[in-house]
């Protein structure tokens, strides 16, 4: 047993082995997204098995063993420890990010090559938004939602001033003079992992996740006990809200609400945090009615379990099919949650089968490595183009729109903006606005010259490029190869966006292997209905299932003794639309006939959707 | 110019023999020590062979650590520092040098010369290192494994000989992976050099005529081939290497083209410079000198 994987080994079944060969043959002739729905869905499950076998790598825990607390067996600990009772450090806050590729593939370029080509040039030439390209199948809540979720899953921490990268600026660059050092733009490095390195890590750099890795709604509840106690009302298990029903201000973070994780705060996050804080409190009321003897702690923790599972369900069967609108994917995500509703299949495959009964309630399995979020996962979640530079704020009870800039809706200005425009109108406005398409030339310009408290002026687009490079995430072509796709030989094979291949060839000096991951993902031609690239999707296939399958609270312990019958029914019977309507019933007409709450809502007054 | 062979699905390799080219390829950013096994069946089989050179807990043998691995640099620096006390170390292994000198001078050895070399090398790390016919056989098994054809490789693995050899070497090396590498793989080049010295010494009055320094230049041997892989495609000088090409650096072949430079065999001055680049030439010179001394004394 090697320390490399902490003893976890993947076991492939005979059926999986046969299907693997069969789909290798099929995919030689037909891509998965061109297959009929059921075959396409089976193809995705074959991809997932391959990825489970080859694309999970442990990098060590990087934490000391946590102490046991009462209740760790029955509910989620604040820091995510003891989710696995045998491996208590797995997935806890402070544990290292894992990898999706063999560790020798995850080594940064040498210093000379690391900043080539210039991230700033890429930001200006390939990423900068010329005109806003909307994603017309989605509403802006979908953009806020994914940030809401990533704040649950990972944080590398706030970079500190030390040994910054210096990016030389070309003549004519508009980067402000007073932000330059020696004619260069400075980019702070990712917070280093200073824990002792295991010798088998080789040259692969490691970084720690400050948040719990689990899908535990840590963005609402925090990733440590102190923070959790700060957000609680300490009565009936509820989260503290003000007399107006809104989250209170965080005294340590001007403009942000007091919640589990409130970095990079803006109105979109405030809306969702307030919505699910209210949901938590309603769940507490339901539990209190049924279990009147339960104390504050018991009510809080049980409500957290239910709320976290509901969020996971919404993400799985609403948000994901919303952004990846392909019938095979829609079918697969529903099967992930509740299985394929076919009696014959269930009888043949048995109750432990993911395909027949869904991952939920199936046996916990870590496959080939201990559970951890991965650096590659964070890399494919660089979805900043979803954010528009401007949005129209509407009133639900009156016609007319107010044109607002996103930069005025974030950071210190957030709470003021929320107070001015109100929770209901802002939710309605988000539901009736489009996010940006996840494409080249659609990176929000305000984020390319972004002021953040305690930080130098930021070009987030350039920073996104640097982050992948410094963390040793393979560049685009090798990334493709490592997720099981063919390498491309020319820039034209990546993209058909007019002029993009030519620009990329010039910037990357004709070397297609040097194309940065994010650039390749944004440039790549998409399968029908997809909101982002197929290459990024391969990581999603693996990790979306893994977040559920590795977590005992979604698998072995997804049972009434832990969740209560009330809790299981609540998760079963609710979705994003019912949550919205429960807390904001005024949205009823806007959501009338809308099947997916992340699709555009009805515009009740004033001008209709430009695209309709 | 490098020889490049590509047969889709079977092999993608480049054989580099020109000394300048070899150094350029060795230094290129896209060329790595770790092998992914991609590129064809042959590439996969070579990569699979090298994966065994790890400690039981997954630690990588120093010679297989990648360029940017901080532990590689640290190991290299500390070992180089330890091996830089050449006189003291040669004094420490004086009995083995004498025994090797006797062998070079033509006397029959009462044990395999390889055992003596292994013990000499082992005692550079642990003064009480004890080599035996069994430990040398283990080293030969590992050397054979590295270059074995598929059937023999399969036999070595299935029979348990490979595992037994690894266990024996690692036990003898007390968990010191640099020692394991030196006493299992690297020592083979010294064995070859000693054999050549013996041939040289037995020919006419070479032993008296040839100075130790010249004897060293005529008998020093480098590893026949060192393997690398290109992570991504790139031009290195005039060679265009595609991604996932298995690169065979024919070090011995190239060294023969640079026979006047003993440092070439040790990648002296390169990032992967052998920490024993000063010690091994001194050891070989001393062995030749010991053979001369014995011959003089015998006369």
Interface residues (C-beta under 8 A of the other chain):
Chain A: X2 X3 X4 X102 X104 X105 X107 X108 X109 X110 X112 X113 X197 X198 X199 X200 X202 X203 X475 X477 X478 X481 X487 X511 X513 X514
Chain B: X29 X30 X32 X34 X36 X38 X54 X56 X57 X58 X59 X60 X65 X66 X67 X68 X69 X70 X71 X72 X231 X232 X233 X234 X243 X244
